[in-house]
Each structure stands twice: as C-alpha cells, then as structure tokens.
Amino acid sequence: MLTLLTQGFARLDVKLLEDLWAPDATIIENNISFSSWAQYREEHLKPELALYSNEDSEWVIANAYVQIEGSIAWGQFSTFYAFTRLTDNQRLLGEGRGTIILIKTPEGWKILHLHLS
C-alpha cells in the first residue's frame, strides 16, 4: 500500500491513487481536514498536482513502521518530496511525516485515514 501511495504521488497520478482509498476516508494535509477521498481529490489534490511537472517529480517514503491487528493496520513514516513548479521552473524540496490507518476490505487494503505534515 505504501509503495502504491508513493508511486501515485511521485508520478502526480490521481488515477493511480484512486483505488487506494476507502470511500469515507479522512485526510489531513496542510492543516486542512477532508472528510472523504472525493473531497480531498477535487478540492486539494488535483489543483495542487496540476502546478507541477511530473517529469522529474519525487515522493519517497522512508522509516516506515506498520502494525497490523486483524483487519486494521496503522503506521507512521517520513516523506521526502521534490517537484518542479510549472509556472517558473522552480525546484521545490521538502520533507515531512505521515501517519496512516488502513482497513482490510474484500477488495484489499484501503486507506481509511492519512495525515501528512
């Protein structure tokens, strides 16, 4: 799951990210709370990803720790990202931390909650 999340963000690919989420997932990013994957995708992710080139984008997860208990899993990780802004070709670098809660469904593991800071 973390590999697919990394690939989706690194490629700036919303379609790749689409199947990773529970419909009622909650997301917190940049001090903003979103009450569903659809809200996060439309109000934040699509507009943000449209600002950057996907030719040299990077989004890496490191130091991941995941615990599984039955149909629930949770974890924490570090992130590193690098994107080139399309408007001025400026390279933006950053790092952060994340926490994630997953739920096992008949379709496989889905993200129930993600917090990136």
Beta strands, then each sheet from edge to edge (+ up, - down):
strand 1: 21-29
strand 2: 32-34
strand 3: 52-69
strand 4: 72-85
strand 5: 91-105
strand 6: 108-116
sheet 1: 2+ 1- 6- 5+ 4- 3+
end
